[in-house]
Amino acid sequence: MKLTEIATTGNWETLQNASADADVNRAYTSDLLSDVMAHAHDSDILITIQAHNNTVAVASLAGVQAIVICNDRPVPGDMLASAQKENIALFRTKANQFETSCMVGKMLEV
Amino acid sequence: MNRLPDLSLETSPLTLVEVIYSTAIRDVMSADPIVVTRDTPMSTVQQRMRDHGVSGLPVAEEGRLFGIISVHDLIEILQQGKLHMPVSDCMTERVVTLEEEMPLSMAISTFSKYPYGRFPVLNAAQRLTGIITVRDINVSLVNRLLQQVSKFESMLDSEVTPGLALNRVFQTRKHDFENGGKASTTIKKHLVEHHVDRSLVKRVAIASYELEMNQVVHSIGGTISYRITPEAVEILVQDRGPGIANVDNALTEGFTTADDWIKSLGFGAGLGLPNAKRVSDIFFIHSEPGVGTTVKAVIHLQKQTKEQEA
């Protein structure tokens, strides 16, 4: 599924839409960055409540294309700036990690 | 007088040895020196020395060297008030000379052997063609060494720019989450730009990021150095403390000493070192409480020795 399509389909606020028309087909849900680092795949969507700069660093290193911040956590400006710099999409939702995972699962028809 | 440093072949830097052995005295000396003849009166010698700012003159006629007259000889004559005397009565006749074709090293050793400030230089036909002073040698050595140094510097530059090979050192500071991951991100980009296999890049990224964040989270700060060759990526992290009390525990998945604040940021789950070790082909850790921790992680780029997908 194209990232741009996901951005418009999901029940979330788009904070930063990646310009590249990347393909995403999986997701990884975790709040432990070392765990994300070790197990997330290229072209995953990352579902997490870790709303800070280091999440973008991990996403970039792991090859993650998009980050969904759950529970409507506030996203600091430097995180948004990093996401723009690294060309990683950033969404925010009121839903929790489980609800978001279910929603993304349906979108990706997993 | 200051002694010259030991310029022997065995102890000198090769560049210097090369310069002093490959340079001929002819290229360093002052050619066509001002001379006086044997019948020149000492009053004229005084005038020539003053006019040309020299403290010694060869005595020569049609290229044939008869002696040398120095400012010391002149002072003696002045004291005796015998300025009318001809040079032949005052000069030093037994003169140490050098030859044009000799290497500069020969001139240097001659200057260390004798207390004289200059030596006449003769050609193969024993005719006077120049004079050499310590100043001539200094100027020429500095110029030649400068050329060599710029040559080396331009070689250094050209080694850094092309290709995958890279040496880089980054600093980390305690709890500087703002910059945490900077080193790893920079290195990952470099590897991707040079078309390193994605799964290898991922393994480097994991090892690098975990070790980098370990320094940010746990240590009081340190360095993370990368040595990248076409064969391998070598990551060396060194911190200044506090050190790990039990390394075996630290390498056990799930064991952590992180506080709640660190955990709330998504770190300190006890996965860092085990992750880094898992993806490395070579992994070495040494820690001493109160001193610091050193970790070396190597990932081979040539063949995938670790089969698992990172």
Interface residues (C-beta under 8 A of the other chain):
Chain A: D31 L32 L33 S34 D35 V36 M37 A38 D42 T48 Q50 H52 N53 N54 T55 A57 V58 S60 L61 A62 G63 D78 E86
Chain B: F177 E178 G180 G181 K182 S184 T185 K188 R198 K202 A205 I206 Y209 E210 M213 L265 G266 F267 A269 L271 G272 N275 R278 A310
